[in-house]
Amino acid sequence: MKPFLEVLTDEGLLADGAIGTEIYKRGIFINRCFDELNVSNPSIIRDIHQDYVNAGSGIIETNTFTANRPALAAHGFENRVDEINRAGVKLAREAAGSKAYVAGSVGPISWTKKDTGGMEREEMVSIFSEQIKVLTDEGVDAILLETFTHLDELHIAYQAARAVGDTPIITQVSLKYVGEGDFEGVLPEYAAVAMDHWGADVIGVNCCDGPQGVFEAVKRMAAVTHKPLSAMPNAGLPQMVQGRLLYLASPEYLAEYARRYAQLGVALIGGCCGTTPEHIREMKRFLKAMKPATRIGGTASQHEERIVVSAIPASEKSEFGKTLGKKFSLSVEVDPPLGIDPKKALDGAKILQDMGIDAVNIADGPRAMARMSPLALAVLIKEKVGIESIVHYCCRDRNLLGIQMDLIGASALGLNNVLLVTGDPPKMGHYPEASAVFDIDSVGLIRFVSNLNRGLDFARRPIKQATKFLIGCGVNPGAVDIDLEVERYKQKVESGAEFVFSQPIYDPKLLEDFFNRTADIPKIPFFIGILPLASLRNAEFLHNEVPGMQIPKHVLDKLGKAATHEAQQDIGLSVAKESLRAARNNDGVNGAYIFPPFGKYGMIKDLIKVLK
């Protein structure tokens, strides 16, 4: 057979259709690992491939779309990546013979490992490389990277494939078509320009909600690149029929769009979910005597549409940002109420405003307690008091969809100061049976919110306006595993954190040690945590039962000698004053994150006297 790219460019090729749809039609339930059938039920996979070759496919895909380590791990097959992928190529090659080329199918990791936003790039490269190396070693004619919704993940997969060898690479995105020629999120021409710049051999679209959406996408792609194009639509949108999801686009309908793709100059035409050998056979009939039309398009460099959002300086993001790092700033925590009455919190915010506090910060269900939403309280404080607020936002309770919706809403409300944290697990609170979502952790969330500030959603697709969040993170200089804490702090800063609030610190040596350990990390404004000790019992609890909290022995001894509870509170306040004074004189500290002494906002005035 001639080289794959030569035939594709000169003559065009008809690909196959869905494999998963055919597996399901043949009685295999969806709770099975379809990729593993390459080994346990090879005859069914071989028959599907053969049906597509008989229908006229000039290139067929291996049954390896999710044959990567994380996806296989969900079924207990993580140590069988090599075996399953090799079997997949062997079965496709047996059916293809000398009649068809074989493409090694590789899908995104994020389909099965939802926290890829927080996954290190090196880990993703390793996962893709492991699978792609097996496919290329077995001699596939092309690597097909398909159904990617995140351009950054597709780029990582492409780079992994290119590093493995010189096998031709087909890159395909799945876009969100909303009708009337319009797309939501990543635009077709933007995706085409990106894939062209990477150096992909063939670029295109698959899935995309059906033939019409793919047509609109490749039409816009054709205008910005001379690279060979591919188009592999679903057989329309699935519909529920008697409890089953079915794709109802007829073979004739899909074939008519195949003709239209060829008229646009698309060189590789096939099908995705819902397409069957019957669809491919009809497409073959429509395309029998039709070569891809000659394309008269531009080049990527001529039509490049990059999304460039200049970094907004902190001083332009909020009033709090204006003074961030320019003076010793103070933020005091205001607790959301347990019920619907915000009076105490509003009164406290007003007291703090009158004292000249720079911003109040509002915790997000601390200790997994169900309190008023911090976003709601922040709006009330903004409207009724006017002081700046820093909204804590945790990953515990919401999936990625809910997080993005919340944060875009917060931006629209002008709540631009956020402290992004992972969150305490539900078992700590009043509802231990509540589900913990944790789609991502604080590092991943910081990265995602940084994308929002660049005009990209969590999938790195363009949104109409960029947010301007001032991003804060948390750190614990007294962490039990301080090496891990330093590494995670570094990741937070690299991901886009612009200021940091520390856990309360009572031993200055901990702070100095942390600063020494983080000397090579870019500096961001550092706020030291100040929490007055309420009693000896309180101090002993923090020291012995809260990981990372260390109360110096001389403080514990002093509290132990105090005759009354009031005397212990006085000592606790005195220790907090000393910590605040030491922080003010430390060049590495830019402010303080203060918890109201014993829950009383009025006592803040006495505490901060040391700053004068």
MIMARSE-221044 format. One line per 4 residues: number of its first residue (from 1); for each residue x, y negated, z of C-alpha. Coordinates in pm, whole numbers, padded with zeros to 5 digits. Example, Ala and Ser with C-alpha at 12.3 -4.5 7.8 and 13.67 -1.06 7.14 Angstrom:
<nodes>
1 = 01230:00450:00780  01367:00106:00714
</nodes>
This chain:
<nodes>
1 = 00000:00000:00000  00113:-00355:-00068  00201:-00573:00231  -00109:-00678:00423
5 = -00062:-01054:00385  00004:-01024:00013  -00323:-00841:-00049  -00513:-01071:00186
9 = -00392:-01383:00008  -00431:-01253:-00349  -00747:-01048:-00323  -00912:-01098:00015
13 = -01014:-00816:00247  -01337:-00692:00400  -01294:-00595:00766  -01508:-00364:00975
17 = -01781:-00447:01226  -01846:-00383:01592  -01697:-00082:01766  -01865:-00131:02103
21 = -02208:-00151:01941  -02148:00178:01761  -02016:00350:02075  -02329:00246:02265
25 = -02555:00361:01978  -02397:00704:02002  -02502:00758:02362  -02208:00626:02566
29 = -02326:00412:02857  -02177:00066:02910  -02034:00158:03252  -01774:00373:03075
33 = -01434:00245:02971  -01478:00231:02594  -01102:00207:02531  -01034:00528:02725
37 = -01258:00717:02480  -00955:00711:02249  -00822:00990:02471  -01126:01159:02628
41 = -01359:01154:02326  -01145:01085:02018  -01393:01233:01771  -01653:00962:01836
45 = -01398:00684:01778  -01255:00855:01468  -01608:00892:01324  -01684:00522:01378
49 = -01363:00422:01201  -01442:00664:00917  -01792:00524:00877  -01649:00175:00830
53 = -01388:00292:00579  -01661:00474:00385  -01872:00157:00394  -01593:-00035:00219
57 = -01375:-00187:00493  -01027:-00267:00368  -00899:-00323:00721  -01023:-00166:01044
61 = -00955:-00258:01407  -00824:-00027:01675  -01053:00050:01969  -00827:-00144:02208
65 = -01002:-00477:02265  -00981:-00441:02646  -00695:-00191:02665  -00483:-00419:02883
69 = -00370:-00343:03236  -00621:-00555:03436  -00920:-00437:03229  -00817:-00073:03252
73 = -00754:-00115:03626  -01128:-00175:03675  -01175:00190:03577  -00865:00326:03750
77 = -00666:00357:03424  -00406:00083:03480  -00120:00332:03436  -00248:00454:03099
81 = -00196:00140:02888  00061:00314:02667  -00140:00633:02619  -00472:00464:02540
85 = -00327:00210:02295  -00118:00471:02112  -00421:00694:02077  -00622:00398:01949
89 = -00375:00330:01667  -00347:00700:01578  -00726:00739:01541  -00759:00426:01327
93 = -00466:00531:01109  -00616:00878:01054  -00942:00726:00932  -00778:00451:00727
97 = -00543:00677:00533  -00432:00490:00221  -00765:00310:00184  -00745:00053:00461
101 = -00504:-00144:00676  -00509:-00117:01056  -00522:-00418:01288  -00437:-00381:01654
105 = -00722:-00543:01848  -00625:-00751:02154  -00880:-00940:02362  -00840:-01203:02635
109 = -00741:-01109:02988  -00994:-01358:03127  -01281:-01135:03018  -01201:-00896:03298
113 = -00976:-01094:03533  -01170:-01407:03615  -00900:-01585:03815  -00666:-01635:03520
117 = -00682:-02009:03595  -00457:-01934:03891  -00250:-01660:03722  00111:-01742:03645
121 = 00198:-01769:03277  00473:-01509:03313  00222:-01254:03443  -00012:-01315:03149
125 = 00276:-01285:02901  00374:-00954:03063  00019:-00817:03034  -00020:-00915:02669
129 = 00332:-00801:02577  00282:-00458:02732  -00022:-00385:02514  00101:-00554:02195
133 = 00437:-00374:02204  00261:-00038:02202  00042:-00140:01909  00337:-00266:01704
137 = 00552:00035:01793  00276:00255:01650  00291:00059:01327  -00025:-00151:01300
141 = -00034:-00373:00993  -00143:-00679:01193  -00215:-00789:01547  -00568:-00927:01583
145 = -00611:-01165:01878  -00989:-01206:01890  -01276:-01358:02088  -01060:-01604:02280
149 = -01253:-01896:02429  -00950:-02060:02595  -00696:-02201:02353  -00421:-02196:02615
153 = -00476:-01823:02679  -00478:-01754:02304  -00150:-01945:02273  00007:-01732:02546
157 = -00114:-01415:02372  00019:-01543:02039  00360:-01621:02186  00373:-01276:02345
161 = 00287:-01114:02010  00543:-01323:01821  00814:-01230:02071  00745:-00860:02026
165 = 00815:-00852:01652  00735:-00985:01307  00401:-00808:01257  00148:-01052:01102
169 = -00073:-01217:01363  -00441:-01306:01320  -00573:-01553:01578  -00948:-01592:01623
173 = -01142:-01817:01858  -01500:-01785:01972  -01670:-02125:01966  -01999:-02251:02106
177 = -02229:-02354:01820  -02524:-02568:01930  -02689:-02616:01591  -02708:-02887:01326
181 = -02340:-02840:01245  -02231:-02936:01596  -02016:-02756:01852  -01988:-02784:02227
185 = -01638:-02776:02373  -01345:-02695:02146  -01402:-02824:01793  -01322:-02592:01499
189 = -01076:-02833:01337  -00896:-02886:01671  -00860:-02509:01713  -00743:-02469:01353
193 = -00480:-02741:01389  -00351:-02581:01708  -00328:-02229:01561  -00166:-02364:01245
197 = 00101:-02546:01449  00179:-02230:01647  00255:-02048:01322  -00029:-01791:01315
201 = -00045:-01604:00984  -00425:-01598:00967  -00662:-01821:01166  -01035:-01805:01210
205 = -01347:-01747:01412  -01536:-01447:01544  -01854:-01410:01747  -01974:-01777:01763
209 = -02344:-01686:01815  -02399:-01567:01459  -02331:-01615:01085  -02443:-01978:01065
213 = -02218:-02096:01347  -01918:-01917:01195  -01997:-02072:00856  -01998:-02424:01003
217 = -01675:-02350:01190  -01474:-02214:00896  -01604:-02495:00673  -01448:-02747:00911
221 = -01134:-02536:00953  -01087:-02516:00576  -01052:-02894:00562  -00749:-02907:00791
225 = -00531:-02609:00703  -00401:-02406:00409  -00353:-02093:00621  -00565:-01787:00525
229 = -00898:-01798:00711  -01096:-01520:00876  -01467:-01508:00963  -01626:-01231:01171
233 = -01971:-01330:01305  -02209:-01150:01536  -02521:-01011:01375  -02715:-01308:01513
237 = -02806:-01367:01875  -02905:-01060:02080  -03269:-01025:02181  -03429:-00818:02453
241 = -03645:-00544:02300  -03803:-00292:02537  -03532:-00346:02793  -03242:-00330:02547
245 = -03035:-00608:02393  -03050:-00573:02015  -02894:-00772:01732  -03162:-00829:01470
249 = -02981:-01000:01179  -03036:-00781:00876  -02755:-00647:00653  -02887:-00864:00368
253 = -02873:-01181:00580  -02517:-01111:00694  -02413:-01024:00341  -02546:-01353:00207
257 = -02329:-01538:00458  -02032:-01321:00362  -02077:-01454:00008  -02081:-01810:00144
261 = -01762:-01747:00342  -01589:-01626:00026  -01710:-01933:-00162  -01540:-02146:00106
265 = -01217:-01958:00043  -01222:-01731:00349  -00985:-01439:00286  -01074:-01201:00570
269 = -01444:-01135:00626  -01598:-00889:00870  -01836:-00862:01163  -01842:-00876:01539
273 = -02102:-00770:01798  -02411:-00606:01651  -02266:-00547:01305  -02276:-00188:01183
277 = -02148:00017:00887  -02479:-00068:00715  -02399:-00440:00743  -02047:-00384:00607
281 = -02177:-00174:00318  -02415:-00452:00214  -02142:-00714:00252  -01921:-00502:00027
285 = -02194:-00498:-00237  -02228:-00878:-00225  -01850:-00930:-00239  -01773:-00661:-00493
289 = -01650:-00890:-00768  -01571:-01201:-00569  -01225:-01314:-00473  -01192:-01587:-00211
293 = -01239:-01925:-00377  -00940:-02153:-00411  -00939:-02392:-00119  -00872:-02762:-00157
297 = -00806:-02858:00200  -00572:-03079:00389  -00290:-02976:00615  -00277:-02967:00987
301 = -00040:-03261:01003  -00278:-03472:00792  -00588:-03391:00992  -00451:-03337:01339
305 = -00706:-03434:01603  -00534:-03413:01933  -00705:-03501:02253  -00478:-03752:02422
309 = -00590:-03889:02755  -00329:-04109:02914  -00255:-04033:03277  -00447:-04278:03493
313 = -00233:-04412:03778  -00360:-04350:04130  -00410:-04723:04182  -00681:-04725:03913
317 = -00869:-04423:04039  -01009:-04559:04366  -00965:-04819:04639  -00788:-04555:04846
321 = -00555:-04492:04553  -00457:-04859:04536  -00265:-04841:04863  -00163:-04476:04845
325 = 00208:-04450:04919  00244:-04829:04949  00165:-04851:05320  00104:-04622:05616
329 = -00257:-04524:05546  -00511:-04372:05785  -00791:-04130:05715  -01026:-03999:05982
333 = -01244:-03690:05955  -01621:-03734:05971  -01820:-03414:06023  -02133:-03358:05811
337 = -02438:-03292:06029  -02578:-02944:06088  -02923:-03078:05996  -03065:-03346:05772
341 = -03006:-03650:05996  -02679:-03823:05897  -02705:-04102:06158  -02411:-03995:06375
345 = -02185:-03957:06074  -02293:-04292:05930  -02245:-04466:06264  -01900:-04311:06292
349 = -01809:-04423:05940  -01916:-04779:06026  -01705:-04780:06343  -01404:-04660:06143
353 = -01463:-04920:05872  -01466:-05196:06132  -01134:-05067:06267  -00974:-05097:05924
357 = -00940:-04724:05856  -00857:-04671:05488  -01087:-04375:05421  -01299:-04115:05593
361 = -01261:-03754:05487  -01549:-03509:05488  -01489:-03138:05537  -01662:-02875:05322
365 = -01814:-02617:05553  -01511:-02593:05786  -01478:-02261:05968  -01747:-02134:05726
369 = -02021:-02329:05904  -02326:-02431:05702  -02341:-02810:05728  -02472:-03083:05501
373 = -02298:-03091:05164  -01993:-03318:05181  -02090:-03461:04842  -02431:-03565:04977
377 = -02281:-03724:05290  -02019:-03902:05080  -02292:-04062:04869  -02479:-04173:05182
381 = -02163:-04323:05332  -02082:-04499:05007  -02432:-04648:04980  -02496:-04736:05345
385 = -02147:-04812:05478  -01916:-04876:05186  -01595:-04721:05322  -01392:-04497:05090
389 = -01442:-04124:05138  -01221:-03824:05060  -01439:-03525:04984  -01304:-03182:05074
393 = -01405:-02922:04816  -01344:-02549:04864  -01351:-02245:04634  -01534:-02016:04876
397 = -01899:-02070:04785  -01919:-02145:04413  -01822:-01979:04089  -01636:-02168:03819
401 = -01959:-02284:03657  -02091:-02431:03983  -01756:-02592:04066  -01731:-02767:03731
405 = -02092:-02889:03753  -02038:-03022:04107  -01718:-03205:04021  -01848:-03364:03703
409 = -02147:-03481:03908  -01918:-03615:04181  -01724:-03812:03921  -02046:-03960:03783
413 = -02133:-04071:04138  -01797:-04242:04178  -01661:-03993:04434  -01309:-03985:04298
417 = -01105:-03889:04605  -01099:-03511:04653  -00907:-03271:04874  -00908:-02930:04705
421 = -00878:-02629:04934  -00936:-02254:04913  -01176:-02248:05210  -01227:-02034:05518
425 = -01376:-01686:05460  -01746:-01640:05554  -01663:-01386:05825  -01529:-01675:06036
429 = -01868:-01844:06056  -02231:-01787:06140  -02302:-01595:05821  -02039:-01317:05802
433 = -02247:-01127:05546  -02248:-01419:05301  -02076:-01351:04969  -01732:-01502:04926
437 = -01693:-01611:04564  -01331:-01728:04540  -01323:-01725:04158  -00999:-01918:04201
441 = -00786:-02051:04484  -00676:-02405:04560  -00383:-02391:04315  -00611:-02289:04029
445 = -00869:-02549:04126  -00607:-02826:04129  -00500:-02720:03782  -00860:-02719:03659
449 = -00938:-03063:03805  -00619:-03196:03648  -00764:-03077:03317  -01087:-03269:03387
453 = -00870:-03578:03430  -00731:-03509:03082  -01074:-03477:02925  -01080:-03096:02922
457 = -01324:-02866:03097  -01219:-02554:03289  -01194:-02364:02957  -00969:-02643:02823
461 = -01241:-02752:02583  -01289:-03125:02524  -01553:-03312:02722  -01681:-03650:02614
465 = -01516:-03846:02896  -01226:-03775:03128  -01273:-03785:03504  -01040:-03987:03725
469 = -01008:-03778:04038  -00738:-03860:04290  -00633:-03506:04379  -00528:-03407:04728
473 = -00415:-03072:04866  -00352:-02916:05203  -00036:-02770:05356  00064:-02605:05683
477 = 00428:-02683:05780  00395:-02436:06068  00273:-02143:05855  00375:-01795:05971
481 = 00508:-01714:05623  00675:-02048:05559  00845:-01930:05238  00507:-01849:05082
485 = 00365:-02180:05206  00650:-02374:05046  00607:-02186:04718  00233:-02253:04711
489 = 00292:-02619:04794  00528:-02639:04499  00260:-02484:04275  00004:-02737:04399
493 = 00229:-03032:04321  00318:-02889:03979  -00053:-02833:03909  -00136:-03198:03970
497 = -00177:-03271:04343  -00123:-03643:04411  -00129:-03652:04793  -00121:-03397:05072
501 = -00287:-03360:05414  -00104:-03138:05662  -00242:-02925:05941  -00197:-03085:06287
505 = 00167:-03084:06395  00288:-03109:06756  00652:-03013:06712  00859:-03265:06507
509 = 01111:-02989:06428  00847:-02809:06217  00798:-03116:06005  01167:-03177:05952
513 = 01221:-02813:05859  00937:-02834:05606  01080:-03150:05452  01419:-02982:05419
517 = 01264:-02678:05253  01070:-02894:05005  01348:-03138:04922  01358:-03026:04557
521 = 00980:-03061:04505  00858:-03392:04358  00746:-03623:04637  00379:-03712:04680
525 = 00227:-03919:04965  00227:-03704:05281  -00039:-03742:05554  00039:-03577:05885
529 = -00246:-03408:06073  -00321:-03558:06417  -00555:-03359:06644  -00563:-03464:07013
533 = -00559:-03162:07246  -00876:-03148:07455  -00750:-02926:07736  -00501:-02658:07837
537 = -00748:-02395:07721  -00777:-02568:07384  -00397:-02587:07351  -00353:-02219:07445
541 = -00614:-02117:07189  -00446:-02314:06912  -00101:-02185:07006  -00192:-01818:07044
545 = -00489:-01756:06818  -00462:-01993:06521  -00191:-01880:06276  00067:-02151:06212
549 = -00030:-02376:06503  00256:-02424:06750  00227:-02626:07071  00566:-02703:07234
553 = 00623:-02543:07575  00678:-02879:07747  00331:-02989:07632  00170:-02668:07758
557 = 00352:-02711:08091  00233:-03072:08120  -00127:-02971:08055  -00097:-02688:08306
561 = 00006:-02929:08581  -00283:-03171:08520  -00531:-03154:08806  -00852:-03231:08615
565 = -01006:-03188:08273  -00996:-03565:08225  -00625:-03567:08309  -00569:-03298:08046
569 = -00751:-03508:07789  -00531:-03804:07878  -00223:-03589:07817  -00370:-03465:07489
573 = -00427:-03822:07375  -00078:-03922:07486  00077:-03635:07286  -00126:-03740:06980
577 = 00002:-04097:07018  00359:-03975:07033  00305:-03764:06720  00153:-04063:06542
581 = 00437:-04293:06650  00697:-04041:06534  00518:-04004:06201  00509:-04379:06150
585 = 00886:-04390:06194  00949:-04096:05958  01032:-04205:05603  00881:-03885:05464
589 = 00535:-03957:05607  00300:-04199:05432  -00005:-04176:05653  -00207:-03980:05905
593 = -00508:-03752:05878  -00678:-03792:06215  -00944:-03583:06386  -01157:-03801:06620
597 = -01032:-03755:06977  -01275:-03517:07146  -01534:-03595:06878  -01553:-03964:06973
601 = -01493:-04212:06692  -01456:-04505:06934  -01137:-04353:07078  -00960:-04385:06742
605 = -00896:-04750:06829  -00697:-04653:07137  -00509:-04383:06947  -00390:-04607:06666
609 = -00270:-04886:06895  00075:-04729:06873  00093:-04836:06507  00092:-05202:06611
</nodes>
